[in-house]
Amino acid sequence: MVLVLWGYLAFRYRIKAKQYENYIEYFEKKQKPAAITPPKEEVVKHSTVPKETEEKILEKLNTFENSIEFTKQDMSLSLLALQFETNTKYLSEVVNFHKQKNFNAYINELRINYIIEKLKKDPAYLQYKISYLAQDSGFTSHSLFATVFKSVTGIPPTAFITILKDKKERIGTKQSKN
């Protein structure tokens, strides 16, 4: 009976591990720059943002995405608009149109992608508590972090960390055999 139970649990573990590996593969592909696609026909949009202002905001958003400013816990639409020297209406409209999400979803996704990169590149991050990861990425609570993490990735942060640890162990085992 114990052997049957052990076999069943081992089988379930392998299935879950494979699912999680598929999640990680999906997110690694998602984070790589997509192949350049031919420009689409210009969609007529009813924008109140002047074209020149829109281009400046997009330029500043690109710089913002490549910084770690979004990890500040007090980051808000009004604060960023102030930094960009524009108004909140213009900034919100540009984010909604070009990022296809509202400002909060945009900031949260930047934060989650930031912490995923940290987890993948810095082994020390795999040892940190969820509350530290939440604080480091700019979330005010670990429960909010866990909720947003799961909504962005499809799996909870603890499961993601476990998968990364298992993956690193397997890679380490393969390298030591060679």
N, C-alpha and C positions, 0 to 999 in steps of 0.2 A: 504494500500500500504506500509506504514511504517512497519507494522508487518511482511509482507511478505519479505520485504527487510532485516529486522532484523533477521528473521528466516533463510534466505539464507546465510547471513554473519556468523551467529552462526554455521551453518552447515559446511561452508567452513573452519572456524576456527578449528572446531573439527577434520576435515579431515587432515588439515595441522599439527595440534598438534600430531595426531596419527602418521603421517609420520615422524615427527621429533623425536618422542619417539622411533620409529623403528630404526632410524639412531643412536641414542644414545645407544640403546641396542646392535646394531651391533658393535659399536666401543668399548663398554665395553667388549663384548665377544672377540673382536680382541685383546684387550690389555691384557687379561688374558693369562697366559702361556698355550699353547696347550698341550694336552695330549701327553705323550711320544709315538712316533711312532717307529716302528721297523726300524732299519737302512736299508736304501736303498742300493741296489747294488752300488758299487763304480762306479761313472761315470768317464770315461776316459776324462781327461781334458788336454789340452795343455797349461800348465802353465809355465811361466818363473820364478815363485817365488819358491825358495827352500822350501821344506816342513817345515823345522825347522823355517824358517823366517815367513812363512805363519801362523804357530801356534802362534808364538810370537805376530804377528800383530793382530790375532784374540783375543788373551788374552788382549792385550792393547785396542782393540776396545770395548770389553766387559766392561772393567774398564771405558773407555771413556763414554759409554752409561749410566753407572750408576752414572756419575758425572754430573755437569752442565756446563762443558767446552764448549759444543756445543752451548751454549747461547751467547757466545762471538761474537760480530758482525764481527770481523775480522777473524773468523775461516775460513780456506781454506785448500785445499788439501795439499798445500806446507807447511803450518804452522803445520798441524797435522803430516805430514810425518817427519818434523823436530823434533817434540816432541816425536814421536815414534822411532826416530833414524833409519829411513829407507828412501827409495826414493819414490817419488810420483808414479812412475810406479808400484811398488810392492803394495803400499797402494791402489791405484786405482783398480788394478786387484783383490785384495782380497775383496774389497767392492763390486765390480761388481759381482764377482762370488758368494760370500757368502750372500750378502744382496739382490741380484738380482735387483740392481738399481745403478745409477751413484752416485758419491759422493755428488753432490748438492741435489739430491732427498733424499738421505740418511740423510743428515744434516737437511734438511727442515722437514722431517717426525719426526725426533727426537725432533725438536723444537715444532712442532704442538702437538705431544703427551705430551710433557712437559707442555705446556700451558693448554691442556685439563685436565690434572691431577690437575693443580693448580686451574682451574675453578671449578672442582668437589669437591676438598677437602677444599678450602679456600673461604668462602662466600664473603670475601672482594674483591676477584678478579672479582666477578660478577658485581661490581659497577665501575670497572675501565674502562677507555676509550680504544678503540681498539688500539690507538696509543701507549698507555702504555703497553698493552699486547704484541704488536709487538716488542717494544723495550726490554721488559723483556725477551722475548724468543729469541732475537738475530737478528731480522729482521731489516733492515735499513729503511724501510718505512711501514706505515700501509697498503698501497694499495698492496704491495707485500705480506704482511702477509695475508691479506684477500683473495688474489688470491690463495696462497698456501694452506691456511686453507680450502677453498672450494674444491680445487683439492684433498686434502687428505680425508676430511670428507664427501664431497658431499653437504654440506650446508654452508652458510656464517657464520662468527663468531657471528654476531649480532643475527641471528636466533638461533644458538646454545646456546648462553647466555640466550635468552628469554625462550627457552625450559627448561634449567636448573633452571631458576628462577621459572617458572610455576610448575615444578616438586617439588621443595623445598616447594613452597606454598601449594601444594596439600598434601604433606607429613605432613607439619605443621598443616594443617587443620584437617587431619585424626587423628593426635596425640592429638590435643586439644579436639576433640569429644570423645576420649576414656577416 
